[in-house]
Every structure is written in C-alpha cells, then in structure tokens.
C-alpha cells in the first residue's frame, strides 16, 4: 500500500501536517505502508490532475485572502507542532481557522478544476484535497483500501 501527499517544497504547514499524520497512522498497521511526499508541478503529481497550492491559485486567479492572518496562523501552528507535547485539539482548531481564510481560494480552485494542496492519495485514489484530514479519516481510508 502507498500513500502520497502532494504538496509544496518546502512544505507548507498544512502539507507537512498531512504528511506527518499519514506517517503516524501508517505505522499503526502491521503491513508496510509507504508514505511519500510528492512535489506539485512534478510529472508524478500531474498524473492526478491539475494541482496547485493555495498561494498559487490566489495569485493566478487574483483571489483576495487575508495573508497577514494566514502568516499568523501558520506561524502559530508551526510553533505548536515544534513542541514535542503538542496539543492536537489546538492544532486542529488553528487548521480550521486557516481553512476559513482559504475558503475563497478553495472555491476558485474547484471552479477552475484544480486540486489544491495538500492532496492525499491512497493506492492511486485521491482521498482529500485542500484541507488536512484527521488521523481517524486517514485510518478509515487505509482500511477501505485494505479491503479492495
């Protein structure tokens, strides 16, 4: 089984969190589950469709977003993640705030037919895009793929 997390390089906090969660969940299973990062704009990423970062979509489509709030929130999340005893609930709360800031960009991405990062793929199937899935959701997707 293979999980791909398509994101930016260097990874944004949302792409990094998605990758870390996927790795943590994969380690809970007895069989080997490979978790890999794939960079947007690569040939491998292009196999799954048009993929772009929120920033890229906002710039290309001239979508307004609160960049100051984004910087503040992503900085707060980065600090929380750096703490070895981080509070998953607080991180989740901050990620939801980021999602609210990015809502106009997400809508534009869908309108233009883009998958917005982070994109999570399990066994070649796109499971999520434009948000950080919860560990429980990633686990459920793995369980579904194990039964196929």
Secondary structure as GFF3:
##gff-version 3
##sequence-region A 1 148
A	DSSP	beta_strand	2	7	.	.	.	ID=ss1
A	DSSP	alpha_helix	13	26	.	.	.	ID=ss2
A	DSSP	beta_strand	34	39	.	.	.	ID=ss3
A	DSSP	alpha_helix	43	46	.	.	.	ID=ss4
A	DSSP	beta_strand	51	52	.	.	.	ID=ss5
A	DSSP	alpha_helix	54	61	.	.	.	ID=ss6
A	DSSP	alpha_helix	67	82	.	.	.	ID=ss7
A	DSSP	alpha_helix	88	112	.	.	.	ID=ss8
A	DSSP	beta_strand	115	116	.	.	.	ID=ss9
A	DSSP	beta_strand	119	122	.	.	.	ID=ss10
A	DSSP	beta_strand	125	129	.	.	.	ID=ss11
A	DSSP	alpha_helix	135	147	.	.	.	ID=ss12
###
